[in-house]
Amino acid sequence: MKKACTVCMANGIRKSAEFVAGDSTGLMWFECTEHGPTDNVAGVLRTRLDPLEEFFKSIGISLAQLEELEEPCPPTERD
């Protein structure tokens, strides 16, 4: 997983993001395929939805360059 869905993470679910979403003010977040235009942490209207790979390519970063996110350790192993 390169990026986690911001919306799912806010709900305690770890799911891979497939898009970079944004609103008309420039706010941006990562999204999976499960969310609608207003289903986000800020409760704003999504006005753009770019595939993750295309977004990073547009800013000069290859998706392959991004490190894989590590799975969080189980709750019993956290400090």
Beta strands, then each sheet from edge to edge (+ up, - down):
strand 1: 19-22
strand 2: 28-31
strand 3: 48-51
sheet 1: 2+ 1- 3+
end
